Amino acid sequence: MTFSVVISAVVMGVVIGVMARIVLPGKQRIPLWLTALVGIGSALVGTLLASLFNLSETPGIDWIELFIQLGIASAGVAIAEMVLAPAKRKRKRRGARARARVKARD
């Protein structure tokens, strides 16, 4: 693998991750770097699945492969959001409760 192939795979993975965030309804409370990692992983897994089912060699743009990657990325972003969002909500609640206690003391 050459350097340009690796760079293009990373860029395509980031684009797929961002597209997955756009496709999912609502706001996703995960960092952009995690979206990029999910997108890169989804691009690799989607390409592997497409080549296993002989769907990667199509004339023109590989739409089927792209939709497979997008589906995997959407699932990955949704799972990451479900895992990380409750932790972020708890942190916010603790901060609000602590502020309320400080106000009650004053």
N, C-alpha and C positions, 0 to 999 in steps of 0.2 A: 504494500500500500504506500502510495506516495503522500507527501505532505498535503498536496492540494485535494486529494481524495478525503483525507481526514478532516480538513477544514470545511469542505463542502458538506460532509456528513454532519458535522456539528451545526453548521448554519441551517441545513435542512431540518435537523432535529429541533432546533430552537423555533423555527417557523411552524413546524407541526405542533409543538407544545403551545405556542401562542394561538394557533388556530383552534386547538382543543378548548382553550379557555373561552374563545369567542363562541364556540358551538354550545358550550354548557350554559344553561340558564342561571341567572343570578350572579352574585359576586363570589369569586373564589378567594379565600383568605390564605393563600399560600404564596411564598415568595417567588419572585421571577426566576431565581436560580433553580428552584425546585421544578418549576414548570419546564425550564430548559432541560434539566436532567431527565424528566419524564419524557419529554419530546425526543431527546436523543435515543433513549432506550427504546421508545416506541418505534422510531424509525428503523432501528436495527432489527427489532423483533418482527416488525411488519415486512421488512425486506426479506427476512429469513422465511417467514410464512408464505409470502408470495412466490419465492423461488421453490419452496417445497411443493406447492400446488401448481407449478409451471405457469404462474400468472405474471411473472416479472418481465417476460419478453414479449411486449406488445408493440405494435407500430405506433410511433408518436409518443405522447405523454402516457405514462403508466398510471392511469386513473384508478384502476382497481387496487394497485399497490398503495397509492396515496390514500384511498378510502380505508384500507386495512390499517395503515399507520395512524390515520386520524381517529379511527374507532378505538384502537388500543390506547392512544394518547388521551382521548376523552375519558376512558375508563380509569386510566392512571391518575389523571388530574382529579377526577371525582373521588377516587379512593384516598389520594393524598390530602384532599380538602377535608374529607370525613375524619381522617386520623388526626390532622393537625388543628382543625378548627376548634374542637372542644378545649384543647389545651390553651389556645389563645383566648377563648372566652373566659376560662377560669382565671387567667392572669388579670384580665380586665376587672372581673368581679372583685378579686382580692384588693386591687388598687382602689376601687370605689368604696369598699367596706372600710378600708384603712382610712381613707379620707373622711368618711362619715364618723368614724370613731374620734378622729382628731377634731372635727367640728363639734362633736358632742362634749369633748373635754373643755373646749374653749368656752 
